Amino acid sequence: MHKLEDIFEARDFIFSKTDSRPTIGMILGSGLGTLADEISNPVTIPYSEIPHFAKSEAVGHANELVIGELMGKTVVAMKGRFHYYEGYTLDEVTFPVRVMKALGVENLLITNACGAVNTSFSPGDLMLITDHINLVGTNPLIGPNNSELGTRFPDVSRVYNPDLRNLATKVAIKQNIQLQNGVYAWWSGPAYETPAEIRMIRVLGADAVGMSTVPEAVVAVHGGMKVLGISCLTNMACGILDQPLSHDEVIEVAGKVRGNFVNLVKGVLEEI
Ligand code: HPA
């Protein structure tokens, strides 16, 4: 379990590399990391250099922090994230969120690529996360609570901030981008779900399923940050169409919606 001093050590290291003081954080999921390339005056720090950060190995992720300006706002972006299925503890998965909070981040945009469970959605749609279901049976806050980071029993009735959701909805309408709304279910992976599991997940009330986001969102709320969650629905979940799922397809479709995704996020940043 990371200590408060570990968070401060990572923060001080980052502050030693840049004079920027970001108030907006972004976690960029599979195939969506190119948004970080639009950051001006970027300072790029590989995760491997940051004290106490784990090292990510997922395909399609660059594994670096990019700090700079985007749409007139000072931002810190995670290009690539740590996944539970890679074998990291949830403490390791969520440590960067603690560090972003220590950097001064108040609003955290969390993105991901995921599968559509709701059959009225289509691959390539973007989805505003309205709520989530934790199907993994563990929680990043398990363990001793550090009250300097947050309360023991945090309220999670509004994980995905209603004001930020309204803002994203307005921006999507203005830009003529179709934005679905839905509940995201967290699946540990790394195997995709079976058709029977997808039927179960639909019955439980989820519209999309993926292997990330929930741990980071829970820790962000614990730390008092406002969260906005945007999913890129890269495929219909297993069993909906009569075809196998592949990671290549996920990356390919995420690449195709990148334009809409980038415009939506930039529009949100502009007005935040
Ligand atoms: N299931 C879980 N995770 C995913 C999927 C999916 O269908 N697509 C992209 N990430």
Residues whose N, C-alpha, C, O or C-beta is under 5 A from the ligand:
A	BS01	HPA	A113 C114 G115 Y192 V209 G210 M211 T234 A237 C238 V250
